[in-house]
Every structure is written in structure tokens, then in C-alpha cells.
Amino acid sequence: MIRSSIHLFRLWGIPVEVNVSWFLVLALMTWSFATGWYADILPDGSKQELWILGFLTSILLFVSILLHEFSHALVASRNGLPIRKITLFLFGGVAQMERDVDNPILELKMAAAGPAMSVVLAALFFGLTKLVGEHQLVFVLAKSLYRINLIVLAFNMVPGFPLDGGRILRAVIWKKTGNVRKATRIASRVGSVFAIILMVYGVFNFFVGQFIGGIWFIFIGYFLRQAAQSGYLLVTLRQTLGNLKVSDVMRSPVITVEAALSLRHLVDDYFLRYHYGSFPVLENGTLAGMVSLRDVKQVEMEEWERATIADIVDREITRYALHPEYPAETLLHLIMKKGYGRLPVIDGEGKVVGIVSRRDLMETIKMMAYLEE
């Protein structure tokens, strides 16, 4: 999925952003509704009417998805689980939590909130059809959104992770067994089977001439299968890391560089000598940031003698500096999700005492998984 996102607004204190992939799907859905859905419903409608209805339907569908996600978010926040943001993207929306759900009852409440919102929206649009005349475009739009929300409801209630129905299934099994890993594995397998069925159905549609519908089913099925597998992987990784701390994963001592060094000195005496992709940078004995080969590459080679590390150091990374006592699962978010290759570990005085890399994390996970077999 494309990572770039645009901030839209805050609602009830929760930031809402849209991934750039959303604009692509907005255009595709508008085209699909205008040339397919509404072309069949209104064979005598003008092209202008069809395209306006297609665009409004696409926008209101995403408003429905946004409200769906907010229902999850509000239940989570009211139960002490902060929501970082809500993002609209290629295949819908997602509410990003500060931490994972830690009990099955809250999981059940959060999962059920989404389908409940879809029921409310379907009822509202159905009620709107009763308030307007049957031959008005508003009636056609409201009736379409009523049906679409019912389709979204039915789709989300499929008992396969990460759909809402799958989360409900996971919560029930989790409550019964007390084992979130087992519950996630079962719900993820159901989700993967459902995803494969969607992809097979998409291929079938493709070969019988339903190209657009076939492609959509294939893409959605692929996305769901990836999400189901990654969801189970994350739960497994968190359980594998268990009670480990950052100090159990980090490497020490650490090779550091001084901010006053020239880039020529950095390249010749550090990158070429130690073969690391980045180094912690010190100023007055404390962490100032990280410097990488990518940072050096931004400077012309002729300037390496005059330019210093202080000119290019990535100071933003100090916000994510780790402490030895942090839980090791903190690394999953920073290294696995945010994509940092190497992160410094500092003590209470800001001095670098270790470093953690993606390789260190994966080796620890493999070792712990082997020991648990």
C-alpha cells in the first residue's frame, strides 16, 4: 500500500487522513457506478446525471466507511484504548490504535460497533427513500446507498479476520480458551479461505467478461489474505517476544561518531571499515541523531571534506530513541511498521548504551520461536 497520506481534519479529537491511493479508488468507483450500476438502474438517464450520481455515491460510501471506523474508535477510546488516527485508503479505512486490545470483551464491543453503524446508516438511507418521490434522483441515490451499506454489512460480518465478523469470532474463541494466539490463528485461517474464494470468483468473472468486477474481487481478496496473515504474524511476534526488554535484544557496546567529523572521515573510517548502514551521532557525549549512507549521498562528493556530520544528521530519530527497560514489543512498531533499520538505545542521561537493528530483532524472534517449539 502507498504510504503517503494527507491530513484532512480532526473529529472528536481523532486525526483523520486520506492515503493518496484513495484518490485512485475514488475515480475508479465513480466510473464504475456511473457506467455500470447507474447505467443499469437509469438506462434513460443523461451522462451528466449518471456521473454526478456515481461521484456522490462514491463520496457518501466513504463517508459511511469513515463513520464505520469512528464507531470502532469511539468504543475503543471510551474503554481506555487511545486511537492514533483514522486513515482512508485503497480498500476502505482503518483506525490505528496506540496499542492492541488486551481483553476479548473489549474486542467484541469494538468489532460489533462497526456492523451496528452499518445497520444505522442503512436504516437512515432507507428512511430517506420514504421521504422523497420515487422518480427523483435523490431517491435513486438513497436507495443505492441503502443497498450498498447492507452489502458492506454482509461483507464485514463474514467470520474471517480481519473483517469485523472475524474479530467477533476471535473474541468469542479468545474468551472461551483464554488464548489470543489460537483465536487469531483460527479467525485468520477463515479469513484466508474467504479471501481465496473471492480471488477465485474474481478470476471466474474475469473470464466470463466481467472484467471490472473480476479485478475488484481479486484485489480485495488479495488484500484480505495479506491482512489476515500479517494480523496473525503480529500476534505471534508479540507473544514470542513475551516479557523481553529492549536490553535483551540490543547490541552493546556501540560504535558512535562525533557530529563534528567530516563526511570524508565518516565514509573512509566508519562506513568502509565497519560496513554498517548508519551510526548514532554524539554531541557533547549525548545522542544527537543518526547518520546513514542515504544522508551522505545527498551531499556532492566534492563537498565531503568541508561538510560535517552535523550538517546532515537525522535529529528526528531521537524522538524514537529506546530505553533498555522498554518492552521489546515496542520494536515491532518502530522497526517492523515504521521501517527503521537501526535504532539507538539510551540511558536516562541521553548516553548511547546500545543499538537495535531489524536483524537483531528477527534473530531474537527466531531463537525464541525455536525454544518454544
C-alpha positions as CSV (number, residue, x, y, z in Angstrom):
1,M,0.0,0.0,0.0
2,I,1.2,3.5,-0.8
3,R,2.4,5.2,2.4
4,S,1.9,8.9,1.7
5,S,-1.1,10.4,3.4
6,I,-2.8,13.8,3.6
7,H,-4.2,15.1,6.9
8,L,-7.9,16.2,6.5
9,F,-9.3,17.2,9.9
10,R,-9.8,16.1,13.5
11,L,-13.1,14.7,14.7
12,W,-13.8,14.1,18.4
13,G,-10.0,14.6,18.9
14,I,-9.1,11.9,16.4
15,P,-7.0,12.9,13.3
16,V,-8.4,11.8,10.0
17,E,-6.2,11.4,7.0
18,V,-6.5,10.0,3.5
19,N,-3.9,7.9,1.8
20,V,-3.1,9.0,-1.8
21,S,-4.3,5.6,-3.0
22,W,-7.8,6.7,-2.0
23,F,-8.0,9.2,-4.9
24,L,-7.4,6.4,-7.3
25,V,-10.1,4.3,-5.9
26,L,-12.5,7.3,-5.8
27,A,-12.0,7.8,-9.5
28,L,-12.4,4.1,-10.3
29,M,-15.5,3.8,-8.1
30,T,-17.1,6.9,-9.6
31,W,-16.5,5.4,-13.1
32,S,-17.9,2.0,-12.0
33,F,-21.0,3.4,-10.5
34,A,-21.6,5.8,-13.4
35,T,-21.0,3.3,-16.3
36,G,-22.3,0.2,-14.6
37,W,-24.5,0.5,-11.5
38,Y,-26.5,3.6,-12.5
39,A,-26.4,2.9,-16.2
40,D,-28.4,-0.3,-15.5
41,I,-30.8,1.4,-13.0
42,L,-31.3,4.5,-15.1
43,P,-31.0,3.4,-18.8
44,D,-32.6,6.7,-19.9
45,G,-30.5,8.9,-17.6
46,S,-28.2,11.5,-19.1
47,K,-24.4,11.0,-18.9
48,Q,-24.2,14.1,-16.6
49,E,-26.8,12.6,-14.2
50,L,-25.0,9.2,-14.2
51,W,-21.6,10.7,-13.4
52,I,-23.0,13.0,-10.7
53,L,-24.7,10.1,-9.1
54,G,-21.6,8.0,-9.4
55,F,-19.4,10.7,-7.7
56,L,-21.9,11.4,-4.9
57,T,-22.3,7.6,-4.2
58,S,-18.6,7.2,-4.0
59,I,-18.1,10.1,-1.6
60,L,-21.1,9.1,0.6
61,L,-19.8,5.5,0.6
62,F,-16.5,6.7,2.0
63,V,-18.4,8.9,4.5
64,S,-20.2,5.7,5.6
65,I,-16.8,3.9,5.9
66,L,-15.4,6.8,7.9
67,L,-18.4,6.6,10.3
68,H,-18.0,2.9,10.5
69,E,-14.4,3.3,11.6
70,F,-15.3,6.1,14.0
71,S,-17.7,3.7,15.7
72,H,-14.8,1.4,16.4
73,A,-12.6,4.3,17.5
74,L,-15.2,5.7,19.9
75,V,-15.8,2.4,21.6
76,A,-12.0,1.9,22.0
77,S,-11.3,5.4,23.3
78,R,-14.2,5.2,25.8
79,N,-12.6,2.0,27.1
80,G,-9.2,3.5,27.7
81,L,-7.7,2.5,24.3
82,P,-6.3,5.6,22.6
83,I,-6.7,5.9,18.8
84,R,-3.8,7.4,17.0
85,K,-5.6,8.3,13.7
86,I,-8.1,7.1,11.2
87,T,-6.9,6.6,7.6
88,L,-8.9,6.2,4.4
89,F,-7.0,4.1,1.8
90,L,-7.4,1.9,-1.2
91,F,-9.8,-0.7,0.2
92,G,-11.6,1.3,2.9
93,G,-10.5,2.6,6.2
94,V,-8.6,1.7,9.3
95,A,-8.5,3.1,12.9
96,Q,-4.9,2.9,14.2
97,M,-4.7,2.2,17.9
98,E,-1.9,3.2,20.2
99,R,-1.7,-0.4,21.5
100,D,-3.5,-3.7,20.9
101,V,-6.7,-4.8,22.6
102,D,-5.8,-6.7,25.7
103,N,-9.1,-8.5,26.5
104,P,-11.8,-10.3,24.5
105,I,-14.8,-8.3,25.8
106,L,-13.4,-5.0,24.5
107,E,-12.5,-6.8,21.2
108,L,-16.1,-7.9,20.9
109,K,-17.5,-4.5,21.7
110,M,-15.2,-2.8,19.2
111,A,-15.9,-5.3,16.5
112,A,-19.7,-5.2,16.9
113,A,-19.7,-1.4,16.7
114,G,-18.8,-1.3,13.0
115,P,-21.7,-3.5,11.8
116,A,-24.1,-1.7,14.2
117,M,-23.1,1.6,12.4
118,S,-23.8,0.0,9.0
119,V,-27.3,-1.0,10.2
120,V,-27.9,2.5,11.4
121,L,-26.7,4.0,8.1
122,A,-28.8,1.5,6.0
123,A,-31.8,2.4,8.1
124,L,-31.2,6.2,7.6
125,F,-30.9,5.9,3.8
126,F,-33.9,3.6,3.7
127,G,-35.9,6.1,5.6
128,L,-34.8,8.8,3.2
129,T,-36.3,6.8,0.3
130,K,-39.7,7.0,2.0
131,L,-39.4,10.8,2.3
132,V,-38.8,11.6,-1.4
133,G,-40.6,10.8,-4.5
134,E,-39.7,7.6,-6.3
135,H,-38.8,9.3,-9.5
136,Q,-36.3,11.8,-8.0
137,L,-32.5,11.3,-8.3
138,V,-32.3,11.7,-4.6
139,F,-34.5,8.6,-4.2
140,V,-32.2,6.6,-6.6
141,L,-29.1,7.8,-4.6
142,A,-30.6,7.0,-1.2
143,K,-31.8,3.6,-2.3
144,S,-28.4,2.7,-3.7
145,L,-26.6,3.8,-0.5
146,Y,-29.1,1.8,1.5
147,R,-28.3,-1.3,-0.5
148,I,-24.6,-0.7,-0.5
149,N,-24.5,-0.3,3.3
150,L,-26.3,-3.7,3.5
151,I,-23.7,-5.2,1.2
152,V,-20.9,-3.7,3.4
153,L,-22.7,-5.1,6.5
154,A,-22.9,-8.6,5.0
155,F,-19.3,-8.5,3.8
156,N,-18.0,-7.3,7.1
157,M,-19.9,-10.0,9.0
158,V,-18.0,-12.8,7.3
159,P,-16.3,-14.6,10.2
160,G,-12.8,-14.2,8.9
161,F,-10.1,-12.0,10.4
162,P,-9.5,-9.0,9.9
163,L,-13.2,-8.4,9.0
164,D,-15.5,-7.4,11.8
165,G,-17.1,-10.8,11.8
166,G,-13.6,-12.4,12.1
167,R,-12.8,-10.1,15.1
168,I,-16.1,-11.2,16.7
169,L,-15.2,-14.8,16.1
170,R,-11.7,-14.2,17.5
171,A,-13.2,-12.5,20.6
172,V,-15.5,-15.4,21.3
173,I,-12.8,-18.1,20.9
174,W,-10.4,-15.9,22.9
175,K,-12.9,-15.6,25.7
176,K,-13.6,-19.3,25.7
177,T,-10.0,-20.5,25.5
178,G,-8.1,-17.6,27.1
179,N,-5.6,-18.0,24.2
180,V,-5.5,-15.0,21.8
181,R,-2.9,-16.6,19.6
182,K,-5.1,-19.7,19.0
183,A,-8.1,-17.5,18.5
184,T,-6.3,-15.3,15.9
185,R,-5.0,-18.3,14.1
186,I,-8.5,-19.8,13.7
187,A,-10.0,-16.5,12.6
188,S,-7.1,-15.7,10.3
189,R,-7.5,-19.1,8.6
190,V,-11.2,-18.5,8.0
191,G,-10.3,-15.0,6.6
192,S,-7.6,-16.5,4.3
193,V,-10.1,-19.1,2.9
194,F,-12.7,-16.4,2.3
195,A,-10.0,-14.3,0.6
196,I,-9.1,-17.2,-1.7
197,I,-12.8,-17.7,-2.6
198,L,-13.0,-14.0,-3.5
199,M,-10.0,-14.2,-5.7
200,V,-11.2,-17.4,-7.5
201,Y,-14.6,-15.8,-8.0
202,G,-12.8,-12.7,-9.4
203,V,-10.9,-14.9,-11.9
204,F,-14.2,-16.5,-12.9
205,N,-15.8,-13.1,-13.5
206,F,-12.7,-12.0,-15.5
207,F,-13.0,-15.0,-17.9
208,V,-16.8,-14.6,-18.4
209,G,-16.3,-10.9,-19.4
210,Q,-17.0,-9.1,-16.1
211,F,-13.5,-7.5,-16.2
212,I,-14.0,-4.7,-13.7
213,G,-15.9,-6.8,-11.2
214,G,-13.3,-9.6,-11.5
215,I,-10.4,-7.3,-10.9
216,W,-12.1,-5.8,-7.8
217,F,-12.7,-9.2,-6.3
218,I,-9.1,-10.3,-7.0
219,F,-7.6,-7.1,-5.4
220,I,-9.9,-7.3,-2.4
221,G,-9.3,-11.0,-1.9
222,Y,-5.5,-10.4,-2.1
223,F,-5.6,-7.6,0.4
224,L,-7.7,-9.5,2.8
225,R,-5.4,-12.5,2.6
226,Q,-2.4,-10.4,3.3
227,A,-4.1,-8.6,6.2
228,A,-5.2,-12.0,7.7
229,Q,-1.7,-13.4,7.5
230,S,0.0,-10.2,8.8
231,G,-2.5,-9.9,11.7
232,Y,-1.7,-13.4,12.9
233,L,2.0,-12.8,12.4
234,L,1.9,-9.7,14.6
235,V,0.1,-11.5,17.4
236,T,2.6,-14.4,17.2
237,L,5.5,-12.0,17.3
238,R,4.2,-10.2,20.3
239,Q,3.7,-13.4,22.2
240,T,7.1,-14.7,21.1
241,L,8.8,-11.7,22.5
242,G,6.9,-12.2,25.7
243,N,8.4,-10.4,28.7
244,L,11.7,-9.5,26.9
245,K,13.0,-6.0,27.2
246,V,14.9,-3.9,24.7
247,S,18.1,-4.6,26.7
248,D,17.6,-8.3,25.8
249,V,17.7,-7.5,22.1
250,M,20.2,-4.7,21.7
251,R,23.8,-4.9,20.9
252,S,26.4,-3.3,23.0
253,P,29.0,-1.6,23.0
254,V,28.1,0.7,20.1
255,I,30.2,2.4,17.5
256,T,29.3,6.1,17.5
257,V,30.5,9.1,15.6
258,E,31.0,12.7,16.6
259,A,28.9,15.4,14.9
260,A,32.0,17.5,14.1
261,L,33.6,14.8,11.9
262,S,33.8,15.5,8.2
263,L,31.8,13.3,5.8
264,R,35.1,12.2,4.2
265,H,36.2,10.9,7.6
266,L,32.8,9.3,8.2
267,V,32.9,7.4,4.9
268,D,36.5,6.3,5.0
269,D,36.9,5.4,8.7
270,Y,33.4,4.2,9.5
271,F,31.2,3.1,6.6
272,L,34.0,1.4,4.7
273,R,35.6,0.0,7.9
274,Y,32.6,-1.3,9.8
275,H,30.1,-1.9,7.0
276,Y,27.0,-0.6,8.9
277,G,24.3,1.3,7.1
278,S,24.1,4.0,9.8
279,F,25.7,5.2,13.1
280,P,24.5,7.1,16.2
281,V,25.8,10.7,16.3
282,L,27.0,12.3,19.5
283,E,27.2,15.9,20.5
284,N,28.8,16.7,23.9
285,G,28.5,13.0,24.8
286,T,24.8,12.6,24.2
287,L,22.7,11.4,21.3
288,A,22.1,14.0,18.6
289,G,20.6,11.6,16.0
290,M,21.6,9.1,13.3
291,V,23.6,9.4,10.1
292,S,23.2,7.0,7.2
293,L,24.7,6.3,3.8
294,R,21.5,7.8,2.3
295,D,22.1,11.0,4.2
296,V,25.7,11.2,2.9
297,K,24.5,10.5,-0.7
298,Q,22.5,13.8,-0.6
299,V,25.8,15.7,-0.5
300,E,28.1,16.1,-3.5
301,M,31.3,14.1,-3.1
302,E,33.4,17.3,-3.7
303,E,31.8,18.7,-0.5
304,W,32.7,15.8,1.8
305,E,35.9,17.4,3.0
306,R,34.1,20.6,4.2
307,A,30.7,19.2,5.2
308,T,30.3,17.7,8.7
309,I,28.0,15.1,10.1
310,A,26.2,17.9,12.0
311,D,25.1,19.2,8.6
312,I,23.2,16.1,7.6
313,V,22.4,14.2,10.9
314,D,18.8,12.9,11.2
315,R,17.8,14.5,14.5
316,E,14.1,13.4,14.2
317,I,15.1,9.9,15.1
318,T,15.9,11.0,18.7
319,R,12.1,11.1,19.3
320,Y,12.2,7.3,18.9
321,A,15.3,6.6,20.9
322,L,14.8,3.5,23.1
323,H,15.5,2.8,26.7
324,P,16.8,-0.5,27.9
325,E,13.8,-1.2,30.1
326,Y,11.2,-0.6,27.3
327,P,9.3,-3.8,26.4
328,A,10.8,-5.5,23.4
329,E,7.4,-5.4,21.5
330,T,8.0,-1.6,21.1
331,L,10.4,-2.6,18.4
332,L,7.6,-4.2,16.3
333,H,6.0,-0.8,15.8
334,L,9.2,1.2,15.2
335,I,11.2,-1.4,13.2
336,M,8.6,-3.6,11.5
337,K,5.9,-0.9,10.9
338,K,7.8,2.4,10.6
339,G,10.7,0.8,8.8
340,Y,13.6,2.0,10.9
341,G,16.7,-0.2,10.2
342,R,18.7,0.6,13.3
343,L,17.6,2.4,16.4
344,P,19.8,3.8,19.3
345,V,19.2,2.8,22.9
346,I,20.0,5.5,25.5
347,D,20.1,5.7,29.3
348,G,18.5,8.3,31.5
349,E,21.2,10.8,30.7
350,G,20.9,10.5,27.0
351,K,24.1,8.5,26.5
352,V,24.1,5.7,23.9
353,V,24.3,2.3,25.6
354,G,23.2,0.0,22.7
355,I,21.6,-0.3,19.3
356,V,18.9,-2.5,17.9
357,S,18.6,-3.4,14.2
358,R,16.0,-5.3,12.2
359,R,18.4,-8.2,12.0
360,D,18.8,-8.3,15.8
361,L,15.0,-8.3,16.2
362,M,14.4,-11.1,13.7
363,E,17.2,-13.2,15.2
364,T,15.7,-12.9,18.6
365,I,12.3,-13.8,17.3
366,K,13.6,-16.9,15.5
367,M,15.5,-18.0,18.6
368,M,12.5,-17.6,20.9
369,A,10.2,-19.3,18.5
370,Y,12.6,-22.3,18.2
371,L,12.8,-22.6,22.0
372,E,9.0,-22.6,22.2
373,E,8.6,-25.4,19.8
